[in-house]
Amino acid sequence: MESDIKYEFDKINSALEGLKRDTLPELKRMIENANLGEIKLKLGEIKDKLGRIEDKIKNN
């Protein structure tokens, strides 16, 4: 049971790390270049990813 919880926690943590590693630097670049259309799309992607993470948490 404890190992299942740790496994699920590790999956969630990995997803958050991926978001931080892959998405946030790109978002920072877009902000620096002031491309608001791209920023809006990227923020939508982040919202979707966080929603999936939230669903994983709720389902476990």
C-alpha distance matrix in Angstrom:
0.0 3.8 5.4 5.1 6.5 8.7 9.9 10.8 12.4 14.2 15.5 16.8 18.3 19.9 21.5 22.9 24.3 25.9 27.4 28.8 30.0 31.6 32.6 33.7 36.3 37.8 37.9 39.7 42.2 42.9 43.5 45.8 47.7 47.7 46.7 45.6 45.0 42.6 40.9 40.4 38.8 36.5 35.4 34.7 32.5 30.6 30.2 28.9 26.3 25.1 25.0 22.7 20.4 20.6 19.9 16.7 15.6 16.8 15.2 11.6
3.8 0.0 3.8 5.4 5.1 6.2 8.6 10.0 10.5 12.2 14.3 15.4 16.2 18.1 20.0 21.0 22.1 24.1 25.7 26.6 27.9 29.8 30.9 31.7 34.2 36.0 36.1 37.6 40.2 41.2 41.6 43.8 45.8 45.9 45.3 44.2 43.9 41.4 39.5 39.3 37.9 35.3 34.2 33.9 31.7 29.4 29.3 28.4 25.5 24.2 24.6 22.5 19.7 20.1 20.1 16.8 15.3 17.1 16.3 12.5
5.4 3.8 0.0 3.8 5.4 5.0 6.0 8.6 9.7 10.3 12.2 14.2 14.9 16.1 18.3 19.8 20.5 22.2 24.2 25.3 26.1 27.8 29.3 30.4 32.6 34.3 34.8 36.4 38.7 39.8 40.5 42.6 44.5 44.8 44.0 43.2 42.8 40.0 38.4 38.4 36.8 34.1 33.3 33.0 30.4 28.4 28.7 27.5 24.4 23.6 24.2 21.7 19.0 20.1 20.0 16.3 15.6 17.9 16.6 13.0
5.1 5.4 3.8 0.0 3.8 5.4 5.0 6.2 8.5 9.8 10.6 12.4 14.1 15.2 16.7 18.5 19.8 21.1 22.8 24.4 25.4 26.8 27.9 29.2 31.8 33.1 33.5 35.3 37.6 38.4 39.2 41.5 43.2 43.3 42.3 41.3 40.6 38.0 36.5 36.2 34.4 32.0 31.2 30.5 28.1 26.3 26.3 24.8 22.0 21.2 21.4 18.8 16.4 17.4 16.7 13.1 12.7 14.7 13.1 9.6
6.5 5.1 5.4 3.8 0.0 3.8 5.4 5.2 6.0 8.5 9.9 10.6 12.0 14.0 15.4 16.5 18.1 19.9 21.2 22.4 23.9 25.5 26.4 27.3 30.0 31.6 31.6 33.3 35.9 36.6 37.1 39.4 41.3 41.3 40.5 39.4 38.9 36.5 34.6 34.3 32.9 30.4 29.2 28.8 26.6 24.4 24.3 23.2 20.5 19.1 19.5 17.4 14.6 15.1 15.1 11.7 10.4 12.7 11.9 8.3
8.7 6.2 5.0 5.4 3.8 0.0 3.8 5.5 5.0 6.0 8.6 9.8 10.2 11.9 14.1 15.1 15.9 18.0 19.8 20.6 21.7 23.7 24.9 25.7 28.1 29.9 30.3 31.7 34.2 35.3 35.8 37.9 39.9 40.1 39.5 38.7 38.4 35.7 33.9 34.0 32.6 29.8 28.9 28.8 26.4 24.1 24.5 23.6 20.4 19.3 20.4 18.3 15.1 16.4 16.9 13.4 12.3 15.2 14.8 11.4
9.9 8.6 6.0 5.0 5.4 3.8 0.0 3.8 5.4 5.1 6.3 8.8 9.8 10.4 12.5 14.3 15.1 16.4 18.5 19.9 20.6 22.1 23.5 24.9 27.2 28.6 29.2 30.9 33.2 34.1 35.1 37.1 38.9 39.2 38.3 37.6 37.0 34.2 32.7 32.8 31.0 28.3 27.8 27.5 24.7 22.8 23.4 22.1 18.8 18.4 19.3 16.6 14.0 15.8 15.8 12.1 12.1 15.1 14.0 11.0
10.8 10.0 8.6 6.2 5.2 5.5 3.8 0.0 3.8 5.4 5.1 6.3 8.5 9.8 10.7 12.5 14.2 15.3 16.7 18.5 19.8 21.0 21.8 23.2 25.9 27.1 27.3 29.3 31.6 32.2 33.1 35.4 37.1 37.1 36.1 35.1 34.5 31.9 30.3 30.0 28.3 25.8 25.0 24.5 22.0 20.1 20.3 18.9 15.9 15.2 15.8 13.2 10.5 12.1 12.1 8.3 8.3 11.4 10.5 7.9
12.4 10.5 9.7 8.5 6.0 5.0 5.4 3.8 0.0 3.8 5.4 5.1 6.0 8.5 9.9 10.6 12.1 14.1 15.3 16.4 18.0 19.7 20.5 21.3 24.0 25.7 25.7 27.3 29.9 30.7 31.2 33.5 35.4 35.5 34.8 33.9 33.6 31.0 29.1 29.1 27.8 25.0 24.0 24.0 21.6 19.2 19.5 18.9 15.7 14.4 15.7 13.8 10.4 11.9 13.0 9.7 8.6 12.1 12.4 9.8
14.2 12.2 10.3 9.8 8.5 6.0 5.1 5.4 3.8 0.0 3.8 5.5 5.0 6.0 8.5 9.8 10.2 12.0 14.1 15.0 15.9 17.7 19.2 20.2 22.4 24.1 24.7 26.2 28.5 29.6 30.4 32.4 34.3 34.7 34.0 33.5 33.2 30.3 28.6 29.0 27.5 24.5 24.0 24.2 21.4 19.2 20.2 19.4 15.9 15.3 17.1 14.9 11.7 14.1 15.1 11.8 11.6 15.3 15.2 12.9
15.5 14.3 12.2 10.6 9.9 8.6 6.3 5.1 5.4 3.8 0.0 3.8 5.4 5.1 6.2 8.7 9.8 10.5 12.4 14.3 15.1 16.1 17.4 19.0 21.4 22.6 23.2 25.1 27.2 28.0 29.1 31.3 32.8 33.2 32.1 31.5 30.8 27.9 26.6 26.7 24.8 22.1 21.8 21.5 18.6 16.8 17.8 16.5 13.0 13.0 14.5 11.8 9.2 12.1 12.6 9.3 10.3 13.8 13.3 11.8
16.8 15.4 14.2 12.4 10.6 9.8 8.8 6.3 5.1 5.5 3.8 0.0 3.8 5.4 5.1 6.3 8.6 9.9 10.7 12.4 14.1 15.3 15.8 17.0 19.8 21.1 21.1 23.0 25.5 26.1 26.8 29.2 30.9 30.9 30.0 29.1 28.6 26.0 24.3 24.2 22.7 20.0 19.2 19.1 16.6 14.3 14.9 14.1 10.7 9.9 11.6 9.7 6.4 9.0 10.4 7.7 7.9 11.6 12.2 11.1
18.3 16.2 14.9 14.1 12.0 10.2 9.8 8.5 6.0 5.0 5.4 3.8 0.0 3.8 5.4 5.1 6.1 8.6 9.8 10.5 12.0 14.0 14.9 15.6 18.1 19.9 20.1 21.5 24.0 25.1 25.7 27.7 29.7 30.0 29.5 28.9 28.9 26.1 24.1 24.6 23.4 20.2 19.5 20.2 17.6 14.9 16.2 16.1 12.5 11.5 14.1 12.7 9.3 11.8 13.9 11.4 11.1 14.8 15.7 14.3
19.9 18.1 16.1 15.2 14.0 11.9 10.4 9.8 8.5 6.0 5.1 5.4 3.8 0.0 3.8 5.4 5.0 6.1 8.6 9.8 10.2 11.8 13.4 14.7 16.8 18.3 19.2 20.8 22.8 24.0 25.1 26.9 28.6 29.3 28.5 28.3 28.0 24.9 23.4 24.1 22.5 19.3 19.3 19.8 16.7 14.6 16.5 15.9 12.1 12.3 14.9 12.9 10.3 13.6 15.1 12.6 13.3 17.0 17.3 16.1
21.5 20.0 18.3 16.7 15.4 14.1 12.5 10.7 9.9 8.5 6.2 5.1 5.4 3.8 0.0 3.8 5.4 5.1 6.2 8.7 9.8 10.4 11.2 12.9 15.5 16.4 16.9 19.1 21.1 21.8 22.9 25.2 26.6 26.9 25.9 25.3 24.8 21.9 20.4 20.9 19.1 16.1 16.0 16.2 13.1 11.2 12.9 12.1 8.3 8.9 11.5 9.6 7.4 11.0 12.5 10.7 11.9 15.3 15.8 15.5
22.9 21.0 19.8 18.5 16.5 15.1 14.3 12.5 10.6 9.8 8.7 6.3 5.1 5.4 3.8 0.0 3.8 5.4 5.0 6.2 8.5 10.0 10.1 10.8 13.7 15.2 15.2 16.8 19.4 20.2 20.8 23.0 24.9 25.1 24.4 23.8 23.8 21.0 19.0 19.6 18.5 15.2 14.6 15.5 13.0 10.1 12.0 12.3 8.7 8.1 11.5 10.8 8.1 11.0 13.5 12.2 12.5 15.8 17.2 16.8
24.3 22.1 20.5 19.8 18.1 15.9 15.1 14.2 12.1 10.2 9.8 8.6 6.1 5.0 5.4 3.8 0.0 3.8 5.4 5.0 5.9 8.4 9.8 10.2 12.2 14.3 15.0 16.1 18.4 19.8 20.6 22.3 24.3 25.0 24.6 24.6 24.8 21.6 19.8 21.1 19.9 16.3 16.3 17.7 14.9 12.4 14.9 15.2 11.6 11.7 15.1 14.2 11.7 14.7 17.1 15.5 15.8 19.3 20.4 19.7
25.9 24.1 22.2 21.1 19.9 18.0 16.4 15.3 14.1 12.0 10.5 9.9 8.6 6.1 5.1 5.4 3.8 0.0 3.8 5.4 5.0 5.7 7.6 9.4 11.1 12.3 13.6 15.3 17.0 18.2 19.6 21.4 22.8 23.7 22.8 22.9 22.7 19.3 18.1 19.4 17.6 14.2 14.9 15.9 12.7 10.9 13.9 13.6 10.1 11.4 14.5 13.3 11.8 15.2 17.0 15.6 16.8 20.1 20.8 20.5
27.4 25.7 24.2 22.8 21.2 19.8 18.5 16.7 15.3 14.1 12.4 10.7 9.8 8.6 6.2 5.0 5.4 3.8 0.0 3.8 5.5 5.5 5.2 6.8 9.5 10.4 10.8 12.8 14.9 15.6 16.8 18.9 20.4 20.8 20.0 19.7 19.6 16.5 14.9 16.0 14.6 11.0 11.3 12.6 9.7 7.5 10.6 11.0 7.8 8.8 12.3 11.9 10.7 13.7 15.9 15.3 16.3 19.3 20.5 20.8
28.8 26.6 25.3 24.4 22.4 20.6 19.9 18.5 16.4 15.0 14.3 12.4 10.5 9.8 8.7 6.2 5.0 5.4 3.8 0.0 3.8 5.8 5.9 5.3 7.6 9.9 10.2 11.1 13.6 15.0 15.6 17.3 19.4 20.1 19.9 19.9 20.5 17.4 15.4 17.1 16.3 12.6 12.6 14.8 12.5 9.8 12.9 14.1 11.2 11.4 15.1 15.2 13.4 16.0 18.7 18.0 18.4 21.5 23.1 23.0
30.0 27.9 26.1 25.4 23.9 21.7 20.6 19.8 18.0 15.9 15.1 14.1 12.0 10.2 9.8 8.5 5.9 5.0 5.5 3.8 0.0 3.8 6.2 6.5 7.0 9.2 10.9 11.6 13.2 15.2 16.4 17.5 19.3 20.7 20.3 21.0 21.4 17.9 16.6 18.7 17.5 13.8 14.8 16.8 14.1 12.2 15.6 16.3 13.3 14.3 17.8 17.3 15.8 18.9 21.2 20.1 20.9 24.2 25.3 25.0
31.6 29.8 27.8 26.8 25.5 23.7 22.1 21.0 19.7 17.7 16.1 15.3 14.0 11.8 10.4 10.0 8.4 5.7 5.5 5.8 3.8 0.0 3.8 6.1 6.5 7.0 9.2 10.9 11.8 13.2 15.2 16.5 17.6 18.9 18.0 18.8 18.6 15.0 14.2 16.3 14.6 11.1 12.9 14.5 11.5 10.6 14.3 14.5 12.0 13.8 17.0 16.4 15.8 18.9 20.8 20.2 21.5 24.5 25.4 25.6
32.6 30.9 29.3 27.9 26.4 24.9 23.5 21.8 20.5 19.2 17.4 15.8 14.9 13.4 11.2 10.1 9.8 7.6 5.2 5.9 6.2 3.8 0.0 3.8 5.7 5.4 6.2 8.7 10.1 10.7 12.4 14.4 15.5 16.2 15.2 15.5 15.5 12.1 10.8 12.7 11.4 7.6 9.2 11.2 8.7 7.5 11.3 12.2 10.3 11.9 15.0 15.3 15.0 17.6 19.7 19.7 20.9 23.5 24.8 25.5
33.7 31.7 30.4 29.2 27.3 25.7 24.9 23.2 21.3 20.2 19.0 17.0 15.6 14.7 12.9 10.8 10.2 9.4 6.8 5.3 6.5 6.1 3.8 0.0 3.8 5.4 4.9 6.1 8.6 9.8 10.4 12.3 14.2 14.8 14.7 15.0 15.9 12.8 10.7 13.0 12.8 9.0 9.6 12.6 11.0 8.9 12.3 14.2 12.4 13.0 16.4 17.3 16.4 18.6 21.3 21.4 22.0 24.6 26.4 26.9
36.3 34.2 32.6 31.8 30.0 28.1 27.2 25.9 24.0 22.4 21.4 19.8 18.1 16.8 15.5 13.7 12.2 11.1 9.5 7.6 7.0 6.5 5.7 3.8 0.0 3.8 5.4 5.0 6.3 8.7 9.9 10.6 12.5 14.0 14.2 15.4 16.5 13.2 11.7 14.8 14.5 11.0 12.4 15.4 13.7 12.3 15.9 17.5 15.7 16.7 20.1 20.6 19.9 22.3 24.8 24.7 25.4 28.2 29.8 30.1
37.8 36.0 34.3 33.1 31.6 29.9 28.6 27.1 25.7 24.1 22.6 21.1 19.9 18.3 16.4 15.2 14.3 12.3 10.4 9.9 9.2 7.0 5.4 5.4 3.8 0.0 3.8 5.4 5.1 6.3 8.7 9.9 10.6 12.1 11.4 12.8 13.4 9.8 9.1 12.3 11.5 8.4 10.7 13.4 11.8 11.4 15.0 16.3 15.1 16.7 19.7 20.2 20.2 22.6 24.8 25.0 26.2 28.7 30.1 30.8
37.9 36.1 34.8 33.5 31.6 30.3 29.2 27.3 25.7 24.7 23.2 21.1 20.1 19.2 16.9 15.2 15.0 13.6 10.8 10.2 10.9 9.2 6.2 4.9 5.4 3.8 0.0 3.8 5.4 5.1 6.2 8.6 9.8 10.1 9.8 10.3 11.4 8.4 6.4 9.6 9.8 6.7 8.0 11.3 10.7 9.8 12.9 14.9 14.4 15.3 18.2 19.5 19.4 21.3 23.7 24.5 25.3 27.5 29.3 30.3
39.7 37.6 36.4 35.3 33.3 31.7 30.9 29.3 27.3 26.2 25.1 23.0 21.5 20.8 19.1 16.8 16.1 15.3 12.8 11.1 11.6 10.9 8.7 6.1 5.0 5.4 3.8 0.0 3.8 5.4 5.1 6.2 8.7 9.6 10.6 11.7 13.7 11.1 9.0 12.4 13.3 10.4 11.3 14.8 14.4 13.1 16.1 18.4 17.5 18.0 21.2 22.5 22.1 23.8 26.6 27.1 27.6 30.0 31.9 32.6
42.2 40.2 38.7 37.6 35.9 34.2 33.2 31.6 29.9 28.5 27.2 25.5 24.0 22.8 21.1 19.4 18.4 17.0 14.9 13.6 13.2 11.8 10.1 8.6 6.3 5.1 5.4 3.8 0.0 3.8 5.4 5.1 6.2 8.5 9.1 11.3 13.0 10.3 9.4 13.2 13.6 11.3 13.1 16.2 15.6 15.2 18.3 20.2 19.5 20.6 23.6 24.6 24.5 26.6 29.0 29.5 30.3 32.7 34.4 35.2
42.9 41.2 39.8 38.4 36.6 35.3 34.1 32.2 30.7 29.6 28.0 26.1 25.1 24.0 21.8 20.2 19.8 18.2 15.6 15.0 15.2 13.2 10.7 9.8 8.7 6.3 5.1 5.4 3.8 0.0 3.8 5.4 5.0 5.8 5.6 7.6 9.3 6.8 6.1 9.9 10.7 9.1 10.9 13.9 13.9 14.0 16.7 18.6 18.7 19.9 22.4 23.8 24.1 25.9 28.2 29.1 30.1 32.1 33.9 35.1
43.5 41.6 40.5 39.2 37.1 35.8 35.1 33.1 31.2 30.4 29.1 26.8 25.7 25.1 22.9 20.8 20.6 19.6 16.8 15.6 16.4 15.2 12.4 10.4 9.9 8.7 6.2 5.1 5.4 3.8 0.0 3.8 5.3 4.7 6.6 7.6 10.5 9.1 7.0 10.4 12.3 10.8 11.3 14.7 15.4 14.8 17.1 19.7 19.8 20.3 22.9 24.7 24.8 26.2 28.7 29.9 30.4 32.3 34.5 35.6
45.8 43.8 42.6 41.5 39.4 37.9 37.1 35.4 33.5 32.4 31.3 29.2 27.7 26.9 25.2 23.0 22.3 21.4 18.9 17.3 17.5 16.5 14.4 12.3 10.6 9.9 8.6 6.2 5.1 5.4 3.8 0.0 3.8 5.5 8.1 10.3 13.2 11.7 10.4 14.0 15.6 14.0 14.9 18.3 18.7 18.1 20.6 23.0 22.9 23.5 26.3 27.9 27.8 29.3 32.0 32.9 33.4 35.5 37.6 38.5
47.7 45.8 44.5 43.2 41.3 39.9 38.9 37.1 35.4 34.3 32.8 30.9 29.7 28.6 26.6 24.9 24.3 22.8 20.4 19.4 19.3 17.6 15.5 14.2 12.5 10.6 9.8 8.7 6.2 5.0 5.3 3.8 0.0 3.8 5.6 8.8 11.2 10.0 9.9 13.3 14.7 13.8 15.4 18.3 18.7 18.9 21.4 23.4 23.6 24.7 27.2 28.7 29.1 30.7 33.0 34.1 34.9 36.9 38.8 40.0
47.7 45.9 44.8 43.3 41.3 40.1 39.2 37.1 35.5 34.7 33.2 30.9 30.0 29.3 26.9 25.1 25.0 23.7 20.8 20.1 20.7 18.9 16.2 14.8 14.0 12.1 10.1 9.6 8.5 5.8 4.7 5.5 3.8 0.0 3.8 5.7 8.9 8.9 8.2 11.0 13.2 12.9 13.8 16.6 17.8 18.0 19.9 22.3 23.0 23.8 25.9 27.9 28.4 29.6 32.0 33.4 34.1 35.8 37.8 39.3
46.7 45.3 44.0 42.3 40.5 39.5 38.3 36.1 34.8 34.0 32.1 30.0 29.5 28.5 25.9 24.4 24.6 22.8 20.0 19.9 20.3 18.0 15.2 14.7 14.2 11.4 9.8 10.6 9.1 5.6 6.6 8.1 5.6 3.8 0.0 3.8 5.6 5.6 6.3 8.8 10.3 10.8 12.3 14.5 15.6 16.6 18.4 20.3 21.3 22.5 24.4 26.1 27.1 28.5 30.4 31.9 33.0 34.6 36.3 38.0
45.6 44.2 43.2 41.3 39.4 38.7 37.6 35.1 33.9 33.5 31.5 29.1 28.9 28.3 25.3 23.8 24.6 22.9 19.7 19.9 21.0 18.8 15.5 15.0 15.4 12.8 10.3 11.7 11.3 7.6 7.6 10.3 8.8 5.7 3.8 0.0 3.8 5.5 4.9 6.1 8.7 9.8 10.3 12.3 14.2 15.1 16.3 18.4 19.9 20.8 22.3 24.4 25.6 26.5 28.4 30.3 31.3 32.5 34.4 36.3
45.0 43.9 42.8 40.6 38.9 38.4 37.0 34.5 33.6 33.2 30.8 28.6 28.9 28.0 24.8 23.8 24.8 22.7 19.6 20.5 21.4 18.6 15.5 15.9 16.5 13.4 11.4 13.7 13.0 9.3 10.5 13.2 11.2 8.9 5.6 3.8 0.0 3.8 5.4 5.2 6.5 8.8 10.0 10.9 12.7 14.5 15.5 16.9 18.8 20.2 21.3 23.1 24.8 25.8 27.3 29.3 30.6 31.7 33.3 35.4
42.6 41.4 40.0 38.0 36.5 35.7 34.2 31.9 31.0 30.3 27.9 26.0 26.1 24.9 21.9 21.0 21.6 19.3 16.5 17.4 17.9 15.0 12.1 12.8 13.2 9.8 8.4 11.1 10.3 6.8 9.1 11.7 10.0 8.9 5.6 5.5 3.8 0.0 3.8 5.4 5.1 6.1 8.5 9.8 10.6 12.4 14.2 15.4 16.6 18.4 19.9 21.3 22.7 24.2 25.8 27.3 28.8 30.2 31.7 33.5
40.9 39.5 38.4 36.5 34.6 33.9 32.7 30.3 29.1 28.6 26.6 24.3 24.1 23.4 20.4 19.0 19.8 18.1 14.9 15.4 16.6 14.2 10.8 10.7 11.7 9.1 6.4 9.0 9.4 6.1 7.0 10.4 9.9 8.2 6.3 4.9 5.4 3.8 0.0 3.8 5.4 5.1 6.1 8.5 9.8 10.4 12.2 14.2 15.3 16.3 18.1 20.0 21.0 22.2 24.2 25.8 26.8 28.3 30.1 31.9
40.4 39.3 38.4 36.2 34.3 34.0 32.8 30.0 29.1 29.0 26.7 24.2 24.6 24.1 20.9 19.6 21.1 19.4 16.0 17.1 18.7 16.3 12.7 13.0 14.8 12.3 9.6 12.4 13.2 9.9 10.4 14.0 13.3 11.0 8.8 6.1 5.2 5.4 3.8 0.0 3.8 5.5 5.2 6.3 8.8 10.0 10.5 12.4 14.4 15.4 16.4 18.6 20.1 20.8 22.5 24.6 25.7 26.7 28.6 30.7
38.8 37.9 36.8 34.4 32.9 32.6 31.0 28.3 27.8 27.5 24.8 22.7 23.4 22.5 19.1 18.5 19.9 17.6 14.6 16.3 17.5 14.6 11.4 12.8 14.5 11.5 9.8 13.3 13.6 10.7 12.3 15.6 14.7 13.2 10.3 8.7 6.5 5.1 5.4 3.8 0.0 3.8 5.5 5.1 6.4 8.8 9.9 10.7 12.5 14.4 15.3 16.8 18.7 19.9 21.1 23.0 24.6 25.7 27.1 29.2
36.5 35.3 34.1 32.0 30.4 29.8 28.3 25.8 25.0 24.5 22.1 20.0 20.2 19.3 16.1 15.2 16.3 14.2 11.0 12.6 13.8 11.1 7.6 9.0 11.0 8.4 6.7 10.4 11.3 9.1 10.8 14.0 13.8 12.9 10.8 9.8 8.8 6.1 5.1 5.5 3.8 0.0 3.8 5.3 5.0 6.3 8.6 9.8 10.6 12.3 14.1 15.4 16.6 18.3 19.9 21.3 22.7 24.3 25.8 27.5
35.4 34.2 33.3 31.2 29.2 28.9 27.8 25.0 24.0 24.0 21.8 19.2 19.5 19.3 16.0 14.6 16.3 14.9 11.3 12.6 14.8 12.9 9.2 9.6 12.4 10.7 8.0 11.3 13.1 10.9 11.3 14.9 15.4 13.8 12.3 10.3 10.0 8.5 6.1 5.2 5.5 3.8 0.0 3.8 5.4 5.0 6.1 8.6 9.8 10.5 12.1 14.3 15.3 16.2 18.2 20.0 21.0 22.3 24.2 26.0
34.7 33.9 33.0 30.5 28.8 28.8 27.5 24.5 24.0 24.2 21.5 19.1 20.2 19.8 16.2 15.5 17.7 15.9 12.6 14.8 16.8 14.5 11.2 12.6 15.4 13.4 11.3 14.8 16.2 13.9 14.7 18.3 18.3 16.6 14.5 12.3 10.9 9.8 8.5 6.3 5.1 5.3 3.8 0.0 3.8 5.4 5.0 6.2 8.7 9.9 10.4 12.5 14.3 15.1 16.4 18.6 20.0 20.8 22.5 24.7
32.5 31.7 30.4 28.1 26.6 26.4 24.7 22.0 21.6 21.4 18.6 16.6 17.6 16.7 13.1 13.0 14.9 12.7 9.7 12.5 14.1 11.5 8.7 11.0 13.7 11.8 10.7 14.4 15.6 13.9 15.4 18.7 18.7 17.8 15.6 14.2 12.7 10.6 9.8 8.8 6.4 5.0 5.4 3.8 0.0 3.8 5.4 5.1 6.2 8.6 9.7 10.7 12.4 14.1 15.3 16.8 18.6 19.9 21.1 23.1
30.6 29.4 28.4 26.3 24.4 24.1 22.8 20.1 19.2 19.2 16.8 14.3 14.9 14.6 11.2 10.1 12.4 10.9 7.5 9.8 12.2 10.6 7.5 8.9 12.3 11.4 9.8 13.1 15.2 14.0 14.8 18.1 18.9 18.0 16.6 15.1 14.5 12.4 10.4 10.0 8.8 6.3 5.0 5.4 3.8 0.0 3.8 5.4 5.1 6.1 8.4 9.9 10.5 12.1 14.1 15.4 16.5 18.2 19.9 21.5
30.2 29.3 28.7 26.3 24.3 24.5 23.4 20.3 19.5 20.2 17.8 14.9 16.2 16.5 12.9 12.0 14.9 13.9 10.6 12.9 15.6 14.3 11.3 12.3 15.9 15.0 12.9 16.1 18.3 16.7 17.1 20.6 21.4 19.9 18.4 16.3 15.5 14.2 12.2 10.5 9.9 8.6 6.1 5.0 5.4 3.8 0.0 3.8 5.5 5.2 6.0 8.7 9.9 10.3 12.2 14.3 15.2 16.2 18.2 20.2
28.9 28.4 27.5 24.8 23.2 23.6 22.1 18.9 18.9 19.4 16.5 14.1 16.1 15.9 12.1 12.3 15.2 13.6 11.0 14.1 16.3 14.5 12.2 14.2 17.5 16.3 14.9 18.4 20.2 18.6 19.7 23.0 23.4 22.3 20.3 18.4 16.9 15.4 14.2 12.4 10.7 9.8 8.6 6.2 5.1 5.4 3.8 0.0 3.8 5.5 5.0 6.3 8.7 9.7 10.5 12.5 14.3 15.2 16.4 18.7
26.3 25.5 24.4 22.0 20.5 20.4 18.8 15.9 15.7 15.9 13.0 10.7 12.5 12.1 8.3 8.7 11.6 10.1 7.8 11.2 13.3 12.0 10.3 12.4 15.7 15.1 14.4 17.5 19.5 18.7 19.8 22.9 23.6 23.0 21.3 19.9 18.8 16.6 15.3 14.4 12.5 10.6 9.8 8.7 6.2 5.1 5.5 3.8 0.0 3.8 5.3 5.1 6.3 8.6 9.9 10.7 12.6 14.3 15.4 17.0
25.1 24.2 23.6 21.2 19.1 19.3 18.4 15.2 14.4 15.3 13.0 9.9 11.5 12.3 8.9 8.1 11.7 11.4 8.8 11.4 14.3 13.8 11.9 13.0 16.7 16.7 15.3 18.0 20.6 19.9 20.3 23.5 24.7 23.8 22.5 20.8 20.2 18.4 16.3 15.4 14.4 12.3 10.5 9.9 8.6 6.1 5.2 5.5 3.8 0.0 3.8 5.4 5.0 6.1 8.6 9.8 10.5 12.3 14.2 15.6
25.0 24.6 24.2 21.4 19.5 20.4 19.3 15.8 15.7 17.1 14.5 11.6 14.1 14.9 11.5 11.5 15.1 14.5 12.3 15.1 17.8 17.0 15.0 16.4 20.1 19.7 18.2 21.2 23.6 22.4 22.9 26.3 27.2 25.9 24.4 22.3 21.3 19.9 18.1 16.4 15.3 14.1 12.1 10.4 9.7 8.4 6.0 5.0 5.3 3.8 0.0 3.8 5.4 5.0 6.2 8.7 9.8 10.4 12.2 14.4
22.7 22.5 21.7 18.8 17.4 18.3 16.6 13.2 13.8 14.9 11.8 9.7 12.7 12.9 9.6 10.8 14.2 13.3 11.9 15.2 17.3 16.4 15.3 17.3 20.6 20.2 19.5 22.5 24.6 23.8 24.7 27.9 28.7 27.9 26.1 24.4 23.1 21.3 20.0 18.6 16.8 15.4 14.3 12.5 10.7 9.9 8.7 6.3 5.1 5.4 3.8 0.0 3.8 5.4 5.0 6.3 8.7 9.8 10.5 12.5
20.4 19.7 19.0 16.4 14.6 15.1 14.0 10.5 10.4 11.7 9.2 6.4 9.3 10.3 7.4 8.1 11.7 11.8 10.7 13.4 15.8 15.8 15.0 16.4 19.9 20.2 19.4 22.1 24.5 24.1 24.8 27.8 29.1 28.4 27.1 25.6 24.8 22.7 21.0 20.1 18.7 16.6 15.3 14.3 12.4 10.5 9.9 8.7 6.3 5.0 5.4 3.8 0.0 3.8 5.4 5.1 6.3 8.7 9.9 11.0
20.6 20.1 20.1 17.4 15.1 16.4 15.8 12.1 11.9 14.1 12.1 9.0 11.8 13.6 11.0 11.0 14.7 15.2 13.7 16.0 18.9 18.9 17.6 18.6 22.3 22.6 21.3 23.8 26.6 25.9 26.2 29.3 30.7 29.6 28.5 26.5 25.8 24.2 22.2 20.8 19.9 18.3 16.2 15.1 14.1 12.1 10.3 9.7 8.6 6.1 5.0 5.4 3.8 0.0 3.8 5.4 5.1 6.2 8.6 10.2
19.9 20.1 20.0 16.7 15.1 16.9 15.8 12.1 13.0 15.1 12.6 10.4 13.9 15.1 12.5 13.5 17.1 17.0 15.9 18.7 21.2 20.8 19.7 21.3 24.8 24.8 23.7 26.6 29.0 28.2 28.7 32.0 33.0 32.0 30.4 28.4 27.3 25.8 24.2 22.5 21.1 19.9 18.2 16.4 15.3 14.1 12.2 10.5 9.9 8.6 6.2 5.0 5.4 3.8 0.0 3.8 5.4 5.1 6.0 8.7
16.7 16.8 16.3 13.1 11.7 13.4 12.1 8.3 9.7 11.8 9.3 7.7 11.4 12.6 10.7 12.2 15.5 15.6 15.3 18.0 20.1 20.2 19.7 21.4 24.7 25.0 24.5 27.1 29.5 29.1 29.9 32.9 34.1 33.4 31.9 30.3 29.3 27.3 25.8 24.6 23.0 21.3 20.0 18.6 16.8 15.4 14.3 12.5 10.7 9.8 8.7 6.3 5.1 5.4 3.8 0.0 3.8 5.5 5.2 6.3
15.6 15.3 15.6 12.7 10.4 12.3 12.1 8.3 8.6 11.6 10.3 7.9 11.1 13.3 11.9 12.5 15.8 16.8 16.3 18.4 20.9 21.5 20.9 22.0 25.4 26.2 25.3 27.6 30.3 30.1 30.4 33.4 34.9 34.1 33.0 31.3 30.6 28.8 26.8 25.7 24.6 22.7 21.0 20.0 18.6 16.5 15.2 14.3 12.6 10.5 9.8 8.7 6.3 5.1 5.4 3.8 0.0 3.8 5.5 5.5
16.8 17.1 17.9 14.7 12.7 15.2 15.1 11.4 12.1 15.3 13.8 11.6 14.8 17.0 15.3 15.8 19.3 20.1 19.3 21.5 24.2 24.5 23.5 24.6 28.2 28.7 27.5 30.0 32.7 32.1 32.3 35.5 36.9 35.8 34.6 32.5 31.7 30.2 28.3 26.7 25.7 24.3 22.3 20.8 19.9 18.2 16.2 15.2 14.3 12.3 10.4 9.8 8.7 6.2 5.1 5.5 3.8 0.0 3.8 5.6
15.2 16.3 16.6 13.1 11.9 14.8 14.0 10.5 12.4 15.2 13.3 12.2 15.7 17.3 15.8 17.2 20.4 20.8 20.5 23.1 25.3 25.4 24.8 26.4 29.8 30.1 29.3 31.9 34.4 33.9 34.5 37.6 38.8 37.8 36.3 34.4 33.3 31.7 30.1 28.6 27.1 25.8 24.2 22.5 21.1 19.9 18.2 16.4 15.4 14.2 12.2 10.5 9.9 8.6 6.0 5.2 5.5 3.8 0.0 3.8
11.6 12.5 13.0 9.6 8.3 11.4 11.0 7.9 9.8 12.9 11.8 11.1 14.3 16.1 15.5 16.8 19.7 20.5 20.8 23.0 25.0 25.6 25.5 26.9 30.1 30.8 30.3 32.6 35.2 35.1 35.6 38.5 40.0 39.3 38.0 36.3 35.4 33.5 31.9 30.7 29.2 27.5 26.0 24.7 23.1 21.5 20.2 18.7 17.0 15.6 14.4 12.5 11.0 10.2 8.7 6.3 5.5 5.6 3.8 0.0
